Amino acid sequence: MPYVNIKITREGATPQQKAALIKGATDLLVEVLGKNPATTFVVIDEVELDNWGIAGEPVSQRRKKGQ
């Protein structure tokens, strides 16, 4: 019973993009490990830019600087 947790920044991923991530992760586990897709769980967590940090600063600040 695989459980996959995908974390992305909240920047407007569409429902279609999220569906593609869920299908892709499920298909990968089926292909590589032979897992049953009926018992494969994929959860997408969208994180606010202020709650995701890189190199000691929030992503929101980095984006304002063009990084």
PDBQT receptor file of N, H, CA, C and O in Angstrom, charges set to zero:
ATOM      1  N   MET A   1       0.838  -1.167   0.000  1.00  0.00    +0.000 N 
ATOM      2  CA  MET A   1       0.000   0.000   0.000  1.00  0.00    +0.000 C 
ATOM      3  C   MET A   1       0.894   1.244   0.000  1.00  0.00    +0.000 C 
ATOM      4  O   MET A   1       1.104   1.847   1.053  1.00  0.00    +0.000 OA
ATOM      5  N   PRO A   2       1.415   1.631  -1.150  1.00  0.00    +0.000 N 
ATOM      6  CA  PRO A   2       2.293   2.801  -1.223  1.00  0.00    +0.000 C 
ATOM      7  C   PRO A   2       1.543   4.100  -0.925  1.00  0.00    +0.000 C 
ATOM      8  O   PRO A   2       0.367   4.258  -1.254  1.00  0.00    +0.000 OA
ATOM      9  N   TYR A   3       2.256   5.002  -0.304  1.00  0.00    +0.000 N 
ATOM     10  H   TYR A   3       3.211   4.873  -0.037  1.00  0.00    +0.000 HD
ATOM     11  CA  TYR A   3       1.740   6.339  -0.020  1.00  0.00    +0.000 C 
ATOM     12  C   TYR A   3       2.781   7.327  -0.530  1.00  0.00    +0.000 C 
ATOM     13  O   TYR A   3       3.931   7.307  -0.090  1.00  0.00    +0.000 OA
ATOM     14  N   VAL A   4       2.377   8.190  -1.457  1.00  0.00    +0.000 N 
ATOM     15  H   VAL A   4       1.443   8.207  -1.814  1.00  0.00    +0.000 HD
ATOM     16  CA  VAL A   4       3.279   9.187  -2.034  1.00  0.00    +0.000 C 
ATOM     17  C   VAL A   4       2.775  10.563  -1.625  1.00  0.00    +0.000 C 
ATOM     18  O   VAL A   4       1.594  10.872  -1.784  1.00  0.00    +0.000 OA
ATOM     19  N   ASN A   5       3.676  11.389  -1.097  1.00  0.00    +0.000 N 
ATOM     20  H   ASN A   5       4.635  11.138  -0.968  1.00  0.00    +0.000 HD
ATOM     21  CA  ASN A   5       3.315  12.755  -0.719  1.00  0.00    +0.000 C 
ATOM     22  C   ASN A   5       4.122  13.713  -1.583  1.00  0.00    +0.000 C 
ATOM     23  O   ASN A   5       5.349  13.755  -1.502  1.00  0.00    +0.000 OA
ATOM     24  N   ILE A   6       3.417  14.485  -2.416  1.00  0.00    +0.000 N 
ATOM     25  H   ILE A   6       2.420  14.451  -2.482  1.00  0.00    +0.000 HD
ATOM     26  CA  ILE A   6       4.055  15.458  -3.291  1.00  0.00    +0.000 C 
ATOM     27  C   ILE A   6       3.797  16.832  -2.705  1.00  0.00    +0.000 C 
ATOM     28  O   ILE A   6       2.649  17.202  -2.462  1.00  0.00    +0.000 OA
ATOM     29  N   LYS A   7       4.850  17.583  -2.480  1.00  0.00    +0.000 N 
ATOM     30  H   LYS A   7       5.783  17.282  -2.678  1.00  0.00    +0.000 HD
ATOM     31  CA  LYS A   7       4.721  18.939  -1.954  1.00  0.00    +0.000 C 
ATOM     32  C   LYS A   7       5.138  19.920  -3.041  1.00  0.00    +0.000 C 
ATOM     33  O   LYS A   7       6.221  19.818  -3.618  1.00  0.00    +0.000 OA
ATOM     34  N   ILE A   8       4.243  20.880  -3.304  1.00  0.00    +0.000 N 
ATOM     35  H   ILE A   8       3.363  20.963  -2.836  1.00  0.00    +0.000 HD
ATOM     36  CA  ILE A   8       4.526  21.914  -4.295  1.00  0.00    +0.000 C 
ATOM     37  C   ILE A   8       4.164  23.261  -3.695  1.00  0.00    +0.000 C 
ATOM     38  O   ILE A   8       3.345  23.344  -2.780  1.00  0.00    +0.000 OA
ATOM     39  N   THR A   9       4.775  24.311  -4.215  1.00  0.00    +0.000 N 
ATOM     40  H   THR A   9       5.441  24.244  -4.959  1.00  0.00    +0.000 HD
ATOM     41  CA  THR A   9       4.380  25.636  -3.761  1.00  0.00    +0.000 C 
ATOM     42  C   THR A   9       3.025  25.988  -4.363  1.00  0.00    +0.000 C 
ATOM     43  O   THR A   9       2.691  25.573  -5.473  1.00  0.00    +0.000 OA
ATOM     44  N   ARG A  10       2.261  26.756  -3.613  1.00  0.00    +0.000 N 
ATOM     45  H   ARG A  10       2.533  27.093  -2.711  1.00  0.00    +0.000 HD
ATOM     46  CA  ARG A  10       0.918  27.146  -4.055  1.00  0.00    +0.000 C 
ATOM     47  C   ARG A  10       1.052  28.289  -5.052  1.00  0.00    +0.000 C 
ATOM     48  O   ARG A  10       1.098  29.461  -4.678  1.00  0.00    +0.000 OA
ATOM     49  N   GLU A  11       1.114  27.923  -6.326  1.00  0.00    +0.000 N 
ATOM     50  H   GLU A  11       1.077  26.971  -6.630  1.00  0.00    +0.000 HD
ATOM     51  CA  GLU A  11       1.273  28.918  -7.383  1.00  0.00    +0.000 C 
ATOM     52  C   GLU A  11       0.335  28.640  -8.544  1.00  0.00    +0.000 C 
ATOM     53  O   GLU A  11       0.638  28.975  -9.689  1.00  0.00    +0.000 OA
ATOM     54  N   GLY A  12      -0.785  28.040  -8.252  1.00  0.00    +0.000 N 
ATOM     55  H   GLY A  12      -1.031  27.768  -7.321  1.00  0.00    +0.000 HD
ATOM     56  CA  GLY A  12      -1.783  27.883  -9.290  1.00  0.00    +0.000 C 
ATOM     57  C   GLY A  12      -1.686  26.641 -10.141  1.00  0.00    +0.000 C 
ATOM     58  O   GLY A  12      -2.027  26.679 -11.324  1.00  0.00    +0.000 OA
ATOM     59  N   ALA A  13      -1.227  25.535  -9.571  1.00  0.00    +0.000 N 
ATOM     60  H   ALA A  13      -0.950  25.505  -8.611  1.00  0.00    +0.000 HD
ATOM     61  CA  ALA A  13      -1.263  24.285 -10.328  1.00  0.00    +0.000 C 
ATOM     62  C   ALA A  13      -2.725  23.980 -10.633  1.00  0.00    +0.000 C 
ATOM     63  O   ALA A  13      -3.577  24.038  -9.747  1.00  0.00    +0.000 OA
ATOM     64  N   THR A  14      -3.004  23.660 -11.867  1.00  0.00    +0.000 N 
ATOM     65  H   THR A  14      -2.312  23.612 -12.587  1.00  0.00    +0.000 HD
ATOM     66  CA  THR A  14      -4.382  23.410 -12.282  1.00  0.00    +0.000 C 
ATOM     67  C   THR A  14      -4.832  22.022 -11.832  1.00  0.00    +0.000 C 
ATOM     68  O   THR A  14      -4.002  21.162 -11.536  1.00  0.00    +0.000 OA
ATOM     69  N   PRO A  15      -6.145  21.805 -11.781  1.00  0.00    +0.000 N 
ATOM     70  CA  PRO A  15      -6.627  20.452 -11.477  1.00  0.00    +0.000 C 
ATOM     71  C   PRO A  15      -6.097  19.416 -12.466  1.00  0.00    +0.000 C 
ATOM     72  O   PRO A  15      -5.833  18.274 -12.089  1.00  0.00    +0.000 OA
ATOM     73  N   GLN A  16      -5.942  19.810 -13.728  1.00  0.00    +0.000 N 
ATOM     74  H   GLN A  16      -6.157  20.737 -14.035  1.00  0.00    +0.000 HD
ATOM     75  CA  GLN A  16      -5.409  18.881 -14.730  1.00  0.00    +0.000 C 
ATOM     76  C   GLN A  16      -3.947  18.526 -14.438  1.00  0.00    +0.000 C 
ATOM     77  O   GLN A  16      -3.545  17.374 -14.598  1.00  0.00    +0.000 OA
ATOM     78  N   GLN A  17      -3.160  19.508 -14.014  1.00  0.00    +0.000 N 
ATOM     79  H   GLN A  17      -3.488  20.444 -13.884  1.00  0.00    +0.000 HD
ATOM     80  CA  GLN A  17      -1.765  19.246 -13.674  1.00  0.00    +0.000 C 
ATOM     81  C   GLN A  17      -1.670  18.337 -12.453  1.00  0.00    +0.000 C 
ATOM     82  O   GLN A  17      -0.839  17.430 -12.412  1.00  0.00    +0.000 OA
ATOM     83  N   LYS A  18      -2.514  18.579 -11.470  1.00  0.00    +0.000 N 
ATOM     84  H   LYS A  18      -3.189  19.316 -11.503  1.00  0.00    +0.000 HD
ATOM     85  CA  LYS A  18      -2.505  17.733 -10.270  1.00  0.00    +0.000 C 
ATOM     86  C   LYS A  18      -2.916  16.308 -10.620  1.00  0.00    +0.000 C 
ATOM     87  O   LYS A  18      -2.332  15.348 -10.117  1.00  0.00    +0.000 OA
ATOM     88  N   ALA A  19      -3.926  16.171 -11.488  1.00  0.00    +0.000 N 
ATOM     89  H   ALA A  19      -4.399  16.951 -11.897  1.00  0.00    +0.000 HD
ATOM     90  CA  ALA A  19      -4.346  14.836 -11.920  1.00  0.00    +0.000 C 
ATOM     91  C   ALA A  19      -3.207  14.119 -12.635  1.00  0.00    +0.000 C 
ATOM     92  O   ALA A  19      -3.022  12.914 -12.465  1.00  0.00    +0.000 OA
ATOM     93  N   ALA A  20      -2.446  14.860 -13.435  1.00  0.00    +0.000 N 
ATOM     94  H   ALA A  20      -2.596  15.838 -13.574  1.00  0.00    +0.000 HD
ATOM     95  CA  ALA A  20      -1.306  14.270 -14.142  1.00  0.00    +0.000 C 
ATOM     96  C   ALA A  20      -0.225  13.820 -13.159  1.00  0.00    +0.000 C 
ATOM     97  O   ALA A  20       0.391  12.773 -13.357  1.00  0.00    +0.000 OA
ATOM     98  N   LEU A  21       0.009  14.597 -12.109  1.00  0.00    +0.000 N 
ATOM     99  H   LEU A  21      -0.492  15.447 -11.948  1.00  0.00    +0.000 HD
ATOM    100  CA  LEU A  21       0.978  14.193 -11.078  1.00  0.00    +0.000 C 
ATOM    101  C   LEU A  21       0.524  12.911 -10.383  1.00  0.00    +0.000 C 
ATOM    102  O   LEU A  21       1.319  11.995 -10.174  1.00  0.00    +0.000 OA
ATOM    103  N   ILE A  22      -0.753  12.855 -10.029  1.00  0.00    +0.000 N 
ATOM    104  H   ILE A  22      -1.399  13.599 -10.198  1.00  0.00    +0.000 HD
ATOM    105  CA  ILE A  22      -1.286  11.672  -9.348  1.00  0.00    +0.000 C 
ATOM    106  C   ILE A  22      -1.166  10.442 -10.249  1.00  0.00    +0.000 C 
ATOM    107  O   ILE A  22      -0.721   9.384  -9.804  1.00  0.00    +0.000 OA
ATOM    108  N   LYS A  23      -1.560  10.581 -11.503  1.00  0.00    +0.000 N 
ATOM    109  H   LYS A  23      -1.921  11.441 -11.864  1.00  0.00    +0.000 HD
ATOM    110  CA  LYS A  23      -1.466   9.453 -12.440  1.00  0.00    +0.000 C 
ATOM    111  C   LYS A  23      -0.013   9.055 -12.673  1.00  0.00    +0.000 C 
ATOM    112  O   LYS A  23       0.316   7.868 -12.682  1.00  0.00    +0.000 OA
ATOM    113  N   GLY A  24       0.852  10.040 -12.861  1.00  0.00    +0.000 N 
ATOM    114  H   GLY A  24       0.585  11.004 -12.854  1.00  0.00    +0.000 HD
ATOM    115  CA  GLY A  24       2.258   9.744 -13.116  1.00  0.00    +0.000 C 
ATOM    116  C   GLY A  24       2.926   9.022 -11.958  1.00  0.00    +0.000 C 
ATOM    117  O   GLY A  24       3.671   8.065 -12.168  1.00  0.00    +0.000 OA
ATOM    118  N   ALA A  25       2.665   9.473 -10.736  1.00  0.00    +0.000 N 
ATOM    119  H   ALA A  25       2.060  10.251 -10.565  1.00  0.00    +0.000 HD
ATOM    120  CA  ALA A  25       3.259   8.819  -9.562  1.00  0.00    +0.000 C 
ATOM    121  C   ALA A  25       2.729   7.399  -9.419  1.00  0.00    +0.000 C 
ATOM    122  O   ALA A  25       3.482   6.473  -9.119  1.00  0.00    +0.000 OA
ATOM    123  N   THR A  26       1.433   7.236  -9.635  1.00  0.00    +0.000 N 
ATOM    124  H   THR A  26       0.821   7.989  -9.879  1.00  0.00    +0.000 HD
ATOM    125  CA  THR A  26       0.835   5.902  -9.548  1.00  0.00    +0.000 C 
ATOM    126  C   THR A  26       1.413   4.983 -10.620  1.00  0.00    +0.000 C 
ATOM    127  O   THR A  26       1.805   3.852 -10.330  1.00  0.00    +0.000 OA
ATOM    128  N   ASP A  27       1.464   5.470 -11.851  1.00  0.00    +0.000 N 
ATOM    129  H   ASP A  27       1.145   6.388 -12.086  1.00  0.00    +0.000 HD
ATOM    130  CA  ASP A  27       2.006   4.664 -12.952  1.00  0.00    +0.000 C 
ATOM    131  C   ASP A  27       3.457   4.268 -12.697  1.00  0.00    +0.000 C 
ATOM    132  O   ASP A  27       3.859   3.149 -13.016  1.00  0.00    +0.000 OA
ATOM    133  N   LEU A  28       4.242   5.176 -12.126  1.00  0.00    +0.000 N 
ATOM    134  H   LEU A  28       3.916   6.085 -11.867  1.00  0.00    +0.000 HD
ATOM    135  CA  LEU A  28       5.648   4.877 -11.839  1.00  0.00    +0.000 C 
ATOM    136  C   LEU A  28       5.764   3.732 -10.828  1.00  0.00    +0.000 C 
ATOM    137  O   LEU A  28       6.591   2.836 -10.999  1.00  0.00    +0.000 OA
ATOM    138  N   LEU A  29       4.946   3.759  -9.785  1.00  0.00    +0.000 N 
ATOM    139  H   LEU A  29       4.275   4.487  -9.646  1.00  0.00    +0.000 HD
ATOM    140  CA  LEU A  29       4.996   2.693  -8.784  1.00  0.00    +0.000 C 
ATOM    141  C   LEU A  29       4.526   1.356  -9.365  1.00  0.00    +0.000 C 
ATOM    142  O   LEU A  29       5.039   0.298  -9.000  1.00  0.00    +0.000 OA
ATOM    143  N   VAL A  30       3.562   1.414 -10.256  1.00  0.00    +0.000 N 
ATOM    144  H   VAL A  30       3.145   2.273 -10.552  1.00  0.00    +0.000 HD
ATOM    145  CA  VAL A  30       3.112   0.195 -10.927  1.00  0.00    +0.000 C 
ATOM    146  C   VAL A  30       4.231  -0.364 -11.806  1.00  0.00    +0.000 C 
ATOM    147  O   VAL A  30       4.531  -1.558 -11.761  1.00  0.00    +0.000 OA
ATOM    148  N   GLU A  31       4.841   0.509 -12.602  1.00  0.00    +0.000 N 
ATOM    149  H   GLU A  31       4.597   1.478 -12.638  1.00  0.00    +0.000 HD
ATOM    150  CA  GLU A  31       5.877   0.087 -13.553  1.00  0.00    +0.000 C 
ATOM    151  C   GLU A  31       7.149  -0.404 -12.864  1.00  0.00    +0.000 C 
ATOM    152  O   GLU A  31       7.682  -1.455 -13.222  1.00  0.00    +0.000 OA
ATOM    153  N   VAL A  32       7.634   0.346 -11.884  1.00  0.00    +0.000 N 
ATOM    154  H   VAL A  32       7.200   1.199 -11.593  1.00  0.00    +0.000 HD
ATOM    155  CA  VAL A  32       8.931   0.037 -11.279  1.00  0.00    +0.000 C 
ATOM    156  C   VAL A  32       8.832  -1.043 -10.198  1.00  0.00    +0.000 C 
ATOM    157  O   VAL A  32       9.676  -1.937 -10.126  1.00  0.00    +0.000 OA
ATOM    158  N   LEU A  33       7.793  -0.954  -9.359  1.00  0.00    +0.000 N 
ATOM    159  H   LEU A  33       7.107  -0.228  -9.418  1.00  0.00    +0.000 HD
ATOM    160  CA  LEU A  33       7.708  -1.866  -8.220  1.00  0.00    +0.000 C 
ATOM    161  C   LEU A  33       6.573  -2.879  -8.320  1.00  0.00    +0.000 C 
ATOM    162  O   LEU A  33       6.411  -3.725  -7.440  1.00  0.00    +0.000 OA
ATOM    163  N   GLY A  34       5.783  -2.793  -9.401  1.00  0.00    +0.000 N 
ATOM    164  H   GLY A  34       5.915  -2.106 -10.116  1.00  0.00    +0.000 HD
ATOM    165  CA  GLY A  34       4.684  -3.738  -9.557  1.00  0.00    +0.000 C 
ATOM    166  C   GLY A  34       3.559  -3.539  -8.554  1.00  0.00    +0.000 C 
ATOM    167  O   GLY A  34       2.845  -4.488  -8.231  1.00  0.00    +0.000 OA
ATOM    168  N   LYS A  35       3.391  -2.313  -8.054  1.00  0.00    +0.000 N 
ATOM    169  H   LYS A  35       3.971  -1.542  -8.316  1.00  0.00    +0.000 HD
ATOM    170  CA  LYS A  35       2.371  -2.042  -7.043  1.00  0.00    +0.000 C 
ATOM    171  C   LYS A  35       0.975  -1.997  -7.661  1.00  0.00    +0.000 C 
ATOM    172  O   LYS A  35       0.808  -1.696  -8.843  1.00  0.00    +0.000 OA
ATOM    173  N   ASN A  36       0.004  -2.295  -6.851  1.00  0.00    +0.000 N 
ATOM    174  H   ASN A  36       0.140  -2.539  -5.891  1.00  0.00    +0.000 HD
ATOM    175  CA  ASN A  36      -1.388  -2.287  -7.275  1.00  0.00    +0.000 C 
ATOM    176  C   ASN A  36      -1.896  -0.834  -7.244  1.00  0.00    +0.000 C 
ATOM    177  O   ASN A  36      -1.874  -0.203  -6.187  1.00  0.00    +0.000 OA
ATOM    178  N   PRO A  37      -2.349  -0.301  -8.379  1.00  0.00    +0.000 N 
ATOM    179  CA  PRO A  37      -2.820   1.079  -8.384  1.00  0.00    +0.000 C 
ATOM    180  C   PRO A  37      -4.051   1.297  -7.501  1.00  0.00    +0.000 C 
ATOM    181  O   PRO A  37      -4.289   2.412  -7.037  1.00  0.00    +0.000 OA
ATOM    182  N   ALA A  38      -4.824   0.255  -7.269  1.00  0.00    +0.000 N 
ATOM    183  H   ALA A  38      -4.630  -0.651  -7.646  1.00  0.00    +0.000 HD
ATOM    184  CA  ALA A  38      -6.024   0.381  -6.438  1.00  0.00    +0.000 C 
ATOM    185  C   ALA A  38      -5.687   0.652  -4.974  1.00  0.00    +0.000 C 
ATOM    186  O   ALA A  38      -6.526   1.142  -4.219  1.00  0.00    +0.000 OA
ATOM    187  N   THR A  39      -4.459   0.331  -4.578  1.00  0.00    +0.000 N 
ATOM    188  H   THR A  39      -3.777  -0.067  -5.192  1.00  0.00    +0.000 HD
ATOM    189  CA  THR A  39      -4.067   0.568  -3.187  1.00  0.00    +0.000 C 
ATOM    190  C   THR A  39      -2.884   1.531  -3.092  1.00  0.00    +0.000 C 
ATOM    191  O   THR A  39      -2.162   1.542  -2.095  1.00  0.00    +0.000 OA
ATOM    192  N   THR A  40      -2.695   2.330  -4.125  1.00  0.00    +0.000 N 
ATOM    193  H   THR A  40      -3.281   2.322  -4.934  1.00  0.00    +0.000 HD
ATOM    194  CA  THR A  40      -1.633   3.339  -4.148  1.00  0.00    +0.000 C 
ATOM    195  C   THR A  40      -2.256   4.703  -3.884  1.00  0.00    +0.000 C 
ATOM    196  O   THR A  40      -3.156   5.135  -4.603  1.00  0.00    +0.000 OA
ATOM    197  N   PHE A  41      -1.773   5.371  -2.854  1.00  0.00    +0.000 N 
ATOM    198  H   PHE A  41      -1.042   5.020  -2.270  1.00  0.00    +0.000 HD
ATOM    199  CA  PHE A  41      -2.310   6.663  -2.448  1.00  0.00    +0.000 C 
ATOM    200  C   PHE A  41      -1.327   7.766  -2.794  1.00  0.00    +0.000 C 
ATOM    201  O   PHE A  41      -0.134   7.647  -2.517  1.00  0.00    +0.000 OA
ATOM    202  N   VAL A  42      -1.820   8.838  -3.397  1.00  0.00    +0.000 N 
ATOM    203  H   VAL A  42      -2.790   8.935  -3.622  1.00  0.00    +0.000 HD
ATOM    204  CA  VAL A  42      -0.994   9.997  -3.734  1.00  0.00    +0.000 C 
ATOM    205  C   VAL A  42      -1.679  11.228  -3.149  1.00  0.00    +0.000 C 
ATOM    206  O   VAL A  42      -2.857  11.472  -3.409  1.00  0.00    +0.000 OA
ATOM    207  N   VAL A  43      -0.942  11.994  -2.366  1.00  0.00    +0.000 N 
ATOM    208  H   VAL A  43       0.015  11.796  -2.156  1.00  0.00    +0.000 HD
ATOM    209  CA  VAL A  43      -1.452  13.215  -1.745  1.00  0.00    +0.000 C 
ATOM    210  C   VAL A  43      -0.591  14.382  -2.204  1.00  0.00    +0.000 C 
ATOM    211  O   VAL A  43       0.637  14.309  -2.171  1.00  0.00    +0.000 OA
ATOM    212  N   ILE A  44      -1.239  15.454  -2.632  1.00  0.00    +0.000 N 
ATOM    213  H   ILE A  44      -2.237  15.514  -2.659  1.00  0.00    +0.000 HD
ATOM    214  CA  ILE A  44      -0.530  16.667  -3.030  1.00  0.00    +0.000 C 
ATOM    215  C   ILE A  44      -0.776  17.735  -1.975  1.00  0.00    +0.000 C 
ATOM    216  O   ILE A  44      -1.921  18.100  -1.708  1.00  0.00    +0.000 OA
ATOM    217  N   ASP A  45       0.291  18.231  -1.380  1.00  0.00    +0.000 N 
ATOM    218  H   ASP A  45       1.221  17.934  -1.596  1.00  0.00    +0.000 HD
ATOM    219  CA  ASP A  45       0.214  19.333  -0.429  1.00  0.00    +0.000 C 
ATOM    220  C   ASP A  45       0.717  20.589  -1.111  1.00  0.00    +0.000 C 
ATOM    221  O   ASP A  45       1.829  20.614  -1.639  1.00  0.00    +0.000 OA
ATOM    222  N   GLU A  46      -0.100  21.632  -1.101  1.00  0.00    +0.000 N 
ATOM    223  H   GLU A  46      -1.004  21.612  -0.673  1.00  0.00    +0.000 HD
ATOM    224  CA  GLU A  46       0.320  22.916  -1.643  1.00  0.00    +0.000 C 
ATOM    225  C   GLU A  46       0.743  23.809  -0.482  1.00  0.00    +0.000 C 
ATOM    226  O   GLU A  46      -0.026  24.033   0.453  1.00  0.00    +0.000 OA
ATOM    227  N   VAL A  47       1.965  24.314  -0.550  1.00  0.00    +0.000 N 
ATOM    228  H   VAL A  47       2.590  24.133  -1.309  1.00  0.00    +0.000 HD
ATOM    229  CA  VAL A  47       2.550  25.082   0.531  1.00  0.00    +0.000 C 
ATOM    230  C   VAL A  47       2.637  26.554   0.121  1.00  0.00    +0.000 C 
ATOM    231  O   VAL A  47       3.091  26.875  -0.978  1.00  0.00    +0.000 OA
ATOM    232  N   GLU A  48       2.202  27.433   1.005  1.00  0.00    +0.000 N 
ATOM    233  H   GLU A  48       1.833  27.172   1.897  1.00  0.00    +0.000 HD
ATOM    234  CA  GLU A  48       2.314  28.864   0.743  1.00  0.00    +0.000 C 
ATOM    235  C   GLU A  48       3.789  29.241   0.555  1.00  0.00    +0.000 C 
ATOM    236  O   GLU A  48       4.670  28.660   1.189  1.00  0.00    +0.000 OA
ATOM    237  N   LEU A  49       4.042  30.204  -0.309  1.00  0.00    +0.000 N 
ATOM    238  H   LEU A  49       3.327  30.676  -0.824  1.00  0.00    +0.000 HD
ATOM    239  CA  LEU A  49       5.428  30.612  -0.599  1.00  0.00    +0.000 C 
ATOM    240  C   LEU A  49       6.162  31.097   0.648  1.00  0.00    +0.000 C 
ATOM    241  O   LEU A  49       7.375  30.922   0.757  1.00  0.00    +0.000 OA
ATOM    242  N   ASP A  50       5.443  31.700   1.581  1.00  0.00    +0.000 N 
ATOM    243  H   ASP A  50       4.457  31.843   1.493  1.00  0.00    +0.000 HD
ATOM    244  CA  ASP A  50       6.091  32.165   2.820  1.00  0.00    +0.000 C 
ATOM    245  C   ASP A  50       6.470  31.007   3.740  1.00  0.00    +0.000 C 
ATOM    246  O   ASP A  50       7.254  31.187   4.672  1.00  0.00    +0.000 OA
ATOM    247  N   ASN A  51       5.920  29.825   3.483  1.00  0.00    +0.000 N 
ATOM    248  H   ASN A  51       5.283  29.679   2.726  1.00  0.00    +0.000 HD
ATOM    249  CA  ASN A  51       6.187  28.655   4.330  1.00  0.00    +0.000 C 
ATOM    250  C   ASN A  51       7.173  27.680   3.704  1.00  0.00    +0.000 C 
ATOM    251  O   ASN A  51       7.350  26.569   4.204  1.00  0.00    +0.000 OA
ATOM    252  N   TRP A  52       7.819  28.091   2.605  1.00  0.00    +0.000 N 
ATOM    253  H   TRP A  52       7.675  28.993   2.199  1.00  0.00    +0.000 HD
ATOM    254  CA  TRP A  52       8.791  27.242   1.922  1.00  0.00    +0.000 C 
ATOM    255  C   TRP A  52      10.071  28.052   1.795  1.00  0.00    +0.000 C 
ATOM    256  O   TRP A  52      10.069  29.128   1.197  1.00  0.00    +0.000 OA
ATOM    257  N   GLY A  53      11.141  27.555   2.341  1.00  0.00    +0.000 N 
ATOM    258  H   GLY A  53      11.143  26.681   2.827  1.00  0.00    +0.000 HD
ATOM    259  CA  GLY A  53      12.390  28.306   2.324  1.00  0.00    +0.000 C 
ATOM    260  C   GLY A  53      13.479  27.621   1.528  1.00  0.00    +0.000 C 
ATOM    261  O   GLY A  53      13.575  26.395   1.488  1.00  0.00    +0.000 OA
ATOM    262  N   ILE A  54      14.301  28.449   0.894  1.00  0.00    +0.000 N 
ATOM    263  H   ILE A  54      14.223  29.445   0.927  1.00  0.00    +0.000 HD
ATOM    264  CA  ILE A  54      15.480  27.975   0.168  1.00  0.00    +0.000 C 
ATOM    265  C   ILE A  54      16.631  28.897   0.526  1.00  0.00    +0.000 C 
ATOM    266  O   ILE A  54      16.486  30.119   0.499  1.00  0.00    +0.000 OA
ATOM    267  N   ALA A  55      17.747  28.329   0.853  1.00  0.00    +0.000 N 
ATOM    268  H   ALA A  55      17.865  27.337   0.875  1.00  0.00    +0.000 HD
ATOM    269  CA  ALA A  55      18.961  29.101   1.152  1.00  0.00    +0.000 C 
ATOM    270  C   ALA A  55      18.715  30.164   2.227  1.00  0.00    +0.000 C 
ATOM    271  O   ALA A  55      19.248  31.272   2.154  1.00  0.00    +0.000 OA
ATOM    272  N   GLY A  56      17.910  29.815   3.212  1.00  0.00    +0.000 N 
ATOM    273  H   GLY A  56      17.477  28.915   3.271  1.00  0.00    +0.000 HD
ATOM    274  CA  GLY A  56      17.726  30.693   4.353  1.00  0.00    +0.000 C 
ATOM    275  C   GLY A  56      16.688  31.790   4.195  1.00  0.00    +0.000 C 
ATOM    276  O   GLY A  56      16.591  32.667   5.053  1.00  0.00    +0.000 OA
ATOM    277  N   GLU A  57      15.905  31.763   3.113  1.00  0.00    +0.000 N 
ATOM    278  H   GLU A  57      15.983  31.050   2.416  1.00  0.00    +0.000 HD
ATOM    279  CA  GLU A  57      14.867  32.782   2.969  1.00  0.00    +0.000 C 
ATOM    280  C   GLU A  57      13.621  32.198   2.325  1.00  0.00    +0.000 C 
ATOM    281  O   GLU A  57      13.701  31.223   1.578  1.00  0.00    +0.000 OA
ATOM    282  N   PRO A  58      12.461  32.797   2.617  1.00  0.00    +0.000 N 
ATOM    283  CA  PRO A  58      11.219  32.297   2.029  1.00  0.00    +0.000 C 
ATOM    284  C   PRO A  58      11.214  32.440   0.511  1.00  0.00    +0.000 C 
ATOM    285  O   PRO A  58      11.802  33.370  -0.041  1.00  0.00    +0.000 OA
ATOM    286  N   VAL A  59      10.547  31.511  -0.147  1.00  0.00    +0.000 N 
ATOM    287  H   VAL A  59      10.069  30.755   0.301  1.00  0.00    +0.000 HD
ATOM    288  CA  VAL A  59      10.453  31.537  -1.604  1.00  0.00    +0.000 C 
ATOM    289  C   VAL A  59       9.814  32.847  -2.078  1.00  0.00    +0.000 C 
ATOM    290  O   VAL A  59      10.194  33.381  -3.120  1.00  0.00    +0.000 OA
ATOM    291  N   SER A  60       8.848  33.362  -1.318  1.00  0.00    +0.000 N 
ATOM    292  H   SER A  60       8.539  32.928  -0.471  1.00  0.00    +0.000 HD
ATOM    293  CA  SER A  60       8.186  34.607  -1.718  1.00  0.00    +0.000 C 
ATOM    294  C   SER A  60       9.197  35.745  -1.869  1.00  0.00    +0.000 C 
ATOM    295  O   SER A  60       9.092  36.541  -2.803  1.00  0.00    +0.000 OA
ATOM    296  N   GLN A  61      10.168  35.831  -0.969  1.00  0.00    +0.000 N 
ATOM    297  H   GLN A  61      10.254  35.185  -0.211  1.00  0.00    +0.000 HD
ATOM    298  CA  GLN A  61      11.201  36.858  -1.063  1.00  0.00    +0.000 C 
ATOM    299  C   GLN A  61      12.131  36.607  -2.246  1.00  0.00    +0.000 C 
ATOM    300  O   GLN A  61      12.520  37.540  -2.947  1.00  0.00    +0.000 OA
ATOM    301  N   ARG A  62      12.480  35.352  -2.460  1.00  0.00    +0.000 N 
ATOM    302  H   ARG A  62      12.164  34.594  -1.890  1.00  0.00    +0.000 HD
ATOM    303  CA  ARG A  62      13.351  35.003  -3.581  1.00  0.00    +0.000 C 
ATOM    304  C   ARG A  62      12.702  35.350  -4.910  1.00  0.00    +0.000 C 
ATOM    305  O   ARG A  62      13.369  35.842  -5.821  1.00  0.00    +0.000 OA
ATOM    306  N   ARG A  63      11.406  35.096  -5.026  1.00  0.00    +0.000 N 
ATOM    307  H   ARG A  63      10.864  34.696  -4.286  1.00  0.00    +0.000 HD
ATOM    308  CA  ARG A  63      10.688  35.393  -6.258  1.00  0.00    +0.000 C 
ATOM    309  C   ARG A  63      10.650  36.901  -6.529  1.00  0.00    +0.000 C 
ATOM    310  O   ARG A  63      10.740  37.328  -7.680  1.00  0.00    +0.000 OA
ATOM    311  N   LYS A  64      10.520  37.691  -5.486  1.00  0.00    +0.000 N 
ATOM    312  H   LYS A  64      10.448  37.344  -4.551  1.00  0.00    +0.000 HD
ATOM    313  CA  LYS A  64      10.525  39.149  -5.645  1.00  0.00    +0.000 C 
ATOM    314  C   LYS A  64      11.856  39.631  -6.188  1.00  0.00    +0.000 C 
ATOM    315  O   LYS A  64      11.915  40.632  -6.902  1.00  0.00    +0.000 OA
ATOM    316  N   LYS A  65      12.929  38.920  -5.852  1.00  0.00    +0.000 N 
ATOM    317  H   LYS A  65      12.882  38.107  -5.271  1.00  0.00    +0.000 HD
ATOM    318  CA  LYS A  65      14.275  39.261  -6.319  1.00  0.00    +0.000 C 
ATOM    319  C   LYS A  65      14.563  38.669  -7.699  1.00  0.00    +0.000 C 
ATOM    320  O   LYS A  65      15.607  38.941  -8.293  1.00  0.00    +0.000 OA
ATOM    321  N   GLY A  66      13.640  37.866  -8.197  1.00  0.00    +0.000 N 
ATOM    322  H   GLY A  66      12.792  37.645  -7.715  1.00  0.00    +0.000 HD
ATOM    323  CA  GLY A  66      13.859  37.237  -9.505  1.00  0.00    +0.000 C 
ATOM    324  C   GLY A  66      14.656  35.961  -9.445  1.00  0.00    +0.000 C 
ATOM    325  O   GLY A  66      15.217  35.545 -10.458  1.00  0.00    +0.000 OA
ATOM    326  N   GLN A  67      14.726  35.329  -8.304  1.00  0.00    +0.000 N 
ATOM    327  H   GLN A  67      14.270  35.667  -7.481  1.00  0.00    +0.000 HD
ATOM    328  CA  GLN A  67      15.498  34.083  -8.171  1.00  0.00    +0.000 C 
ATOM    329  C   GLN A  67      14.593  32.890  -8.310  1.00  0.00    +0.000 C 
ATOM    330  O   GLN A  67      15.055  31.752  -8.227  1.00  0.00    +0.000 OA
TER     331      GLN A  67
